[in-house]
């Protein structure tokens, strides 16, 4: 999910995870990985401004 650490995204991550969905949360830095795991998402470190990196991570 792009925007997984944003105001709306962090709530959607938790909601989807609670409902049993597998969620991958895009984050730009490793420092936010713990929050994504705590919310039930698999953190994926990448930046939408670097398309080749996104392709390698997905």
Secondary structure, 3 states (H helix, E strand, C coil): CCCCCCCCHHHHHHHHHHCCCCEEEEECCHHHHHHHHHHCEEEEECCCCCHHHHHHHC
